[in-house]
Amino acid sequence: MEAVRVVVIGAGGHARVVLEALADSGHEVAGCVSADGTGVDGLPCPVLGRDTDVAALAAAAGATGVFVAVGDNAARRRLQDAAVAAGLVPVNAVSRFAMVSSSAVLGRGVLVAAGAVVNAMALVGDGAILNTRCSIDHDVVVGPFAHVSVGVVTGGAVTVGEGALVGLGSVVLPGRAIGAGATVGGGAVVVDDVAPGATVIGVPARRRR
């Protein structure tokens, strides 16, 4: 993807991770915007204003690209859709410490954080988060706006549905499917398919009552 000047939507701790990965990807960050126009300490760029004004702020800063650095899956989708409707182009943020196979396919607005591995023939949808040190094995499909959390391990041919959350340190056995909008609790071991919208926890993972 061609390097462009970017506005980042989000100005919290997750944005710090994204900003480093954007720099590694060669993008120039004009600044961040947020819901209230403020940001956490330590951001290496200015906070330009509120996210509701992102189109005007991006134009004033000479930015044509956007990245939504928001952890909540539904909010990330809403914000990216609005930015695209305003004419901004989502870019990817791939850490130099990540490994992405040449046969893997990434959508738009994808984060691949430090230590993440994306193996052969994996397919990652728009707006997905592949967080620090997660492992996306061969032929895995990660749906749009899903979040694969820190330290997750997926076996081959796993499917993570649209908007699903796979919690920290969890393991998904080969060939299993996690439905759209489902949540896998931290540390769970998924041995069976997870229904759309369900929440599973434990070892082995079972639906929370």
C-alpha positions in Angstrom: 0.0 0.0 0.0 1.3 3.4 -0.9 2.4 5.6 2.0 0.1 8.5 2.6 -0.5 11.3 5.2 -3.0 9.9 7.7 -5.3 11.1 10.5 -5.8 8.6 13.3 -9.2 8.4 14.9 -8.6 7.6 18.6 -6.1 9.0 21.0 -5.8 6.5 23.8 -3.4 3.7 24.7 -4.3 1.7 21.7 -3.5 4.6 19.5 0.0 4.6 20.7 0.4 1.1 19.4 -1.2 2.0 16.1 1.0 5.1 15.7 4.2 3.0 15.9 2.9 0.5 13.4 1.8 3.3 11.0 5.4 4.7 11.2 6.8 1.3 10.5 4.5 1.1 7.4 5.9 4.4 6.1 2.8 6.5 6.7 3.1 10.1 7.9 0.6 10.9 10.7 -0.8 14.4 10.6 -2.5 13.9 14.1 -5.2 12.2 16.0 -8.8 13.0 16.7 -11.0 11.7 19.5 -14.5 11.8 20.8 -13.8 14.7 23.2 -10.8 16.2 21.4 -8.3 15.1 24.0 -5.7 12.4 24.2 -3.6 10.4 26.6 -0.1 11.5 27.6 2.8 10.4 25.4 1.1 10.6 22.0 3.8 11.4 19.5 1.5 13.6 17.4 -1.0 16.5 18.1 -4.6 15.9 18.9 -6.4 17.9 16.1 -9.9 18.0 17.5 -13.1 15.9 17.7 -13.7 12.8 15.6 -17.0 14.3 14.4 -14.9 16.9 12.5 -12.5 14.4 11.0 -13.1 15.2 7.4 -12.5 18.9 7.8 -9.5 18.4 10.1 -8.0 15.9 7.7 -8.4 18.3 4.8 -6.8 21.1 6.8 -3.9 18.9 7.6 -3.4 17.7 4.1 -4.3 14.1 5.0 -6.1 11.7 2.7 -5.7 8.5 4.7 -7.3 7.4 8.0 -6.8 4.7 10.6 -9.3 4.0 13.3 -7.4 3.2 16.5 -10.4 2.2 18.7 -10.6 -1.2 20.4 -14.4 -1.5 20.5 -15.4 -3.4 17.3 -18.8 -1.8 16.7 -17.4 1.7 17.3 -14.5 1.0 15.0 -16.8 -0.1 12.2 -19.0 3.0 12.7 -16.1 5.4 12.6 -14.4 3.8 9.7 -17.6 3.7 7.6 -18.1 7.4 8.4 -14.5 8.3 7.4 -14.9 6.4 4.1 -18.1 8.1 3.4 -16.3 11.4 3.9 -13.7 10.5 1.3 -10.9 9.2 3.5 -9.0 6.0 2.6 -8.3 3.5 5.3 -4.6 2.4 5.5 -3.0 -0.6 7.2 -0.7 -0.4 10.2 1.8 -3.3 10.2 4.6 -3.4 12.8 8.1 -4.0 11.5 8.2 -6.7 14.2 5.2 -8.6 12.7 5.5 -11.4 10.1 2.9 -11.4 7.2 3.1 -14.1 4.6 3.3 -13.0 1.0 0.2 -15.1 0.3 -1.9 -13.6 3.1 -4.4 -11.0 2.2 -5.2 -8.0 4.4 -8.2 -5.7 4.0 -8.2 -2.0 4.7 -7.7 -0.4 8.1 -6.1 -3.5 9.6 -3.6 -3.5 12.5 -0.9 -6.1 12.6 0.9 -5.4 15.9 4.4 -6.3 17.0 5.1 -10.0 17.2 2.0 -11.0 15.3 2.3 -13.8 12.7 0.0 -14.0 9.8 0.7 -17.3 7.9 0.1 -18.6 4.4 -3.2 -18.0 2.7 -4.7 -16.2 5.7 -7.5 -13.7 4.9 -8.0 -10.7 7.1 -11.1 -8.4 6.7 -11.3 -4.7 6.8 -10.8 -3.0 10.2 -9.6 -6.1 12.0 -7.1 -6.0 14.9 -4.4 -8.6 15.1 -2.9 -7.7 18.4 0.5 -8.2 19.9 2.0 -11.6 19.6 -1.1 -13.3 18.2 -0.7 -16.2 15.7 -2.9 -16.4 12.7 -2.2 -19.8 11.1 -2.5 -21.0 7.5 -5.9 -20.6 5.8 -7.4 -18.7 8.8 -10.2 -16.2 7.9 -10.6 -13.2 10.3 -13.8 -11.3 9.5 -14.2 -7.5 9.2 -13.8 -5.6 12.5 -12.9 -8.6 14.5 -10.3 -8.4 17.3 -7.8 -11.1 17.9 -6.3 -10.2 21.2 -2.8 -10.3 22.6 -1.2 -13.8 22.6 -4.1 -15.6 20.9 -3.1 -18.8 19.0 -5.3 -20.1 16.2 -4.8 -23.4 14.4 -5.1 -23.7 10.7 -8.3 -23.0 8.9 -10.0 -21.3 11.8 -12.7 -18.8 11.0 -13.2 -15.7 13.2 -16.5 -14.1 12.4 -17.3 -10.4 11.7 -17.1 -8.3 14.8 -16.0 -11.2 17.0 -13.6 -10.8 20.0 -11.1 -13.5 20.8 -9.8 -12.7 24.3 -6.2 -12.5 25.6 -4.2 -15.7 25.5 -6.9 -17.9 24.2 -6.4 -20.9 21.9 -8.6 -21.9 19.0 -8.1 -25.4 17.7 -7.8 -26.1 13.9 -10.9 -25.8 11.8 -13.1 -24.2 14.4 -15.5 -21.4 13.6 -16.2 -18.4 15.9 -19.4 -16.8 14.9 -20.1 -13.2 14.1 -20.2 -11.0 17.2 -19.2 -13.8 19.5 -16.8 -13.4 22.4 -14.1 -15.8 23.6 -13.0 -15.1 27.1 -9.4 -14.6 28.0 -7.4 -17.9 28.4 -10.2 -20.1 26.9 -9.4 -23.1 24.7 -12.0 -23.3 21.9 -12.5 -27.0 21.0 -16.0 -26.6 19.4 -17.6 -24.0 17.1 -18.9 -20.9 18.8 -22.3 -19.7 17.8 -22.8 -16.1 16.5 -23.3 -13.7 19.4 -22.3 -16.3 22.1 -19.8 -15.8 24.9 -17.6 -18.7 25.8 -15.2 -19.1 28.7 -12.9 -21.7 30.3 -10.9 -24.8 29.4 -12.5 -26.2 27.4 -14.5 -23.2 26.4 -18.2 -23.5 27.3 -21.1 -21.1 26.7 -21.6 -18.7 29.6 -25.0 -19.2 31.2 
